[in-house]
Amino acid sequence: MSQTCQVTGARPGFGNNVSHSHRRTRRRFDVNVQHKRYWVPSLGRAVQLRVSARGISVIDRRGIDAVVAELQAQGVKL
């Protein structure tokens, strides 16, 4: 599964694990991605989105209709 938020576009970050002896190995900082179903009144149906916790806040603030309209304008199939 792609760890990408469909609303904010957040992707994993990369960095280092640093041990006690300061040896560095690469690691991923994954995005907190959740699968959420939303009822979209303008479409008359539910859509399932892969959204991060921050993306859920964006949907709560702006409304699902505005977010879905923007996604469709970008060409995302819902």
N, C-alpha and C positions, 0 to 999 in steps of 0.2 A: 504494500500500500504506500502510495506517495504521501509523505508527511508534509503536505502543503495545505494551508488554509485557503478555501475558495473565496473568502470575503476579503481578507487582509493580504493574502499572498505570502504570508510568513512561511519561511523554509527553515530547515535545520541549520544551526550555526556549528562551526567547527573550532576546536581548540585543542588543548593539551591536558592530559592527566599528568600531574606532577607528583612524583613519589617523595617519600621522606629524603631520599638521596638525590632528589632533583632530576631524576631521569624523566624524560618527557616522552609520552606516547600519545598518538592522536586519539581524539574522542569526538562524539557528536553531542550537541545540545539539542535534543528533539523538541519539536513544537507540541504543545498540549492540544492535539487534534481529537475532536469528538465527532461522531456521526449523529446528526440531529435532524429530526423530521419537523418541518414547519408547514402549517396550513397557510396557503397563499390565496386570499380571497380574489385577487385579480385573475388568477389562473383557474380558480375553482377546484383546486386539487392540492394535495400535499407534495412537497418536494423534500428530498433528503440531501443535506449538505454536509461536507467535511469542513468543520469550522473549528478554529482555535477558541480558547476561552476569551481572548480579546475580540475575536470575530462575533461571538455571542453577544458581547457588550455593544458592539457596533449595531447589530441587528435590533437589540432592545432600544437603542437610542434613536436610530433612523427609521426603523420599521421594516418589516420583511418585504413589503411591496416595493419600496425604493431600492433595497439591496438586490432583489431579484431582477428588477428592471435594469439595473446597472450591469449585472452579470449577463443578462441576455444581450445587452448592447455590445458587450465584449465578445459575444459569440459562444458563451458557455452553454452547453446543452444541459437542461434541467429535466 
